[in-house]
């Protein structure tokens, strides 16, 4: 009996409980393997970022159980957080790497910004709906992201004070590509943006700005994003 108590004491002494958020680690790993890597995403930095970012802490409480499902989720004010695969796909498209400065239009919950911030040096993100922008800023700060700069404003005009950007990610559908965003994209840079009419199937497009200042577009796949909101 004494031996049994001794063994129990040793087990309790060395037992270190995992933090509560670690219970989602397996869900994140399964999300990446089954929903993202299995569908062709290969960029290692993107996959690692998707494994790390705690999506369940960037959705409303009533959506936490669905945080790692491959579907968009409502975040209030008529807006959604994109499905994980689309976030990974858009991230991979810009070729993220250390040293880059990226502009995001449509902060939403802050999830896309967090994924980018795991890879690039600086993220500048703009949200037009003030409550969403304020909430995202608070949550991103709690998660320890010091390289994400947030702003409440009309994303159509970009963030000229910090241009040019190595890449731009737009997470709302615009009926056309905003000219100020083209201007603020560095030569050789890439922008990914859904283009099309509101509440219909749009085209996700890749925009590449050439070194002579000219640019070309490429249609990638049909998507459905919330509309690009203007002041």
N, C-alpha and C positions, 0 to 999 in steps of 0.2 A: 504493500500500500504506500509506504514511504517513497518507493521508487516511482510510483505512478504520480504522486503529488509533485515530486521533483521534476518529472518530465512535463507535467502540466504547467508548473511554474516557469520552466525554461521557455515553453511555447508562448505563454502569455507575455513573458519579458521581452521576447524578440519580435512579437507581433506588432507590425506597423500598419495601421489602417490606411487604405488609399484615400486620397481626397475624393469628395463626392463626384466631382466632374469626371474622374477617371472611369467611371462606369460607362461613359459614352465612348471611350477609346476604341472598343471593339466595334461599335456601330460605325464610327468614322472609318476604320480600316475596311470593314465590309462594304461601306458606301464606295470607297475608292476602288476596291478590287472588282466589285460586281457591277457598279453603275458607270464608272468612269474609265478605268484602265481597260476593262473588258470591251468597251465601245470605241477604243482606238486612241485615247489620250495617252501620249508617250512622254511628254516633257517631264523630266524627273522633278524639277523645281516646283512645277504645278501640282504634281501628285503629292509631293511632300507637304506642300502648303495646305492642300485639301485634307490631308490626314491630321494636320495640326490645329487648324482653326476650329474653335468650338462653336459650331453653328447653333447648337441648342441654347447658347447664351445670347444669340442675336436674333431670336424670334420671340413673339409674344408668349407668355406663359401657357396659354391654352394650345399652343402649337408645338411645345417642346417634344412631346411624344412622336411627332411627325418630322422632327428636325432633319433626320438623315434619310428620309424617303426621297426618291428621285422625282420630286414634283414641286412646283411653286407653292408658296404658302402665303396667306394673307398677313399683312403687317399693319393694317389699319389705314384709314384715309384713302381707301380705294386702291392701295398699292400692294405689291407682292414682292417676295424675295424669290429670285429665280431658282429653278431646280439646280441641284449641284452639278449635273453634267454640263449644262449650259454655262455655268460660272467657270468650270474648268476649261471648256472649249474656248470661250472668249479669252481666258487668261493665256492659254497656250498660243493662240493666234498672234498675240503681240510679241511673242518671243521674249518673255520676261527674264531679266538677269540683274545681278547687282550692278549698281551705278546708274540705273535708269530712274527717270522722273516721269511719273504717269499721272494723267488727269482722268478722273472718273466723273461722268455726268449722271447723277441719280444715285445718291448715297443709299437711300432706302434704309435698310436695317444696319448697313455697314459691312455686310458679309463679303461682298466683292472687294471692297477696300481692304479688308483684313487679309484676304487671300493674296492680293497684290503686295501688301506691306510685308508679308513673309518673305518676299523674293527681292523686290526692288528697293532702292534707297529711300525714295520719297513718293508719297501718294497725296494728290490734291483732289478732294472730292466735293462736289456741289450738290445740294439738295434744295429744291424749291419749296417743299412743304415743311414749314418751320418745326412743328412737333416731331416729325420724323428725324430731321437733321439734328435737333437738340438731343433726342434720345440716342441716336447713333453715336454722337460725339461722346456722350456719357458712357455708353457701353464699351466703346472702343478704348476709352481711357482706362476703364476698369480692367480690361483685358491686357493692358500694358503696352498698347501701340503708341509709341512716341513719334513715329515717322508718318502719321496720317494727319493731314491738315484739312479741316472741314470748313465749309462756308454755306450759309443760307443765301440762295440767290437763283437767278435765271441761268440755267446751264447753257442756253443757246449762245451766250456770249463768252463762254469759257472762263478762264482765269488769267487774263492778260498779264497781270503783274508777275506771274511765275512762268510765263511762256518763254521759249518754246518747250514742248513736251516730247519725250522720246516715243510716247504712245498715248492714245486716248481710248477709253472704254466707255461707251454710251449704253446705259441700261434701260432706256425708254425709247419707244418707236417714234421716229420723226418722219414726216412726209417727204423731207428732203434733207440732205446733209448740210448742217449749218455752216455757212462760209467762215464765221470766226473760228470755228474749230479747225478747219483746214489751215487757216492762217497760223494758228498756234501750234500746229504739228511740225515738229522738226523735219528738215529734209532727210529722207531715208527712214522716217518714222511710219508707224502703222496706227490706224484707227479701226475699231470694230464697232459697228452701229446697226441696229435694226431699222430698216427703212420701209415705210408703207403707211397706209391709212389706219386710223385708230380702230380698234375692235375688229380687225380683220387679220388674215394671215399676212405677215410681213416677210421681207427678205433680210436675213442677216448678211451684212456686207462687210468686206474687208477693203479698207482704203489705204493705199500706199502712196506716200508723197515722194516723188523722185528728187534727185539732187538738183535738177534744173527748176524746181518749184512746181512742176506739173504733177498731176496725180491721176491714178487709175483706180477703178473699183472692180470688185469681183463678188458675184453673188455666191453665197455659201450654202444656205439651207433655209427652208421656211420656218418661221418662228411666230410666236404671239407674245408681244410685250405690252405693258401698259403704255398709254400715250405719253409723248413728250409734252410736259406741262410748261406753259409760258405765263409770265406775268402780264 
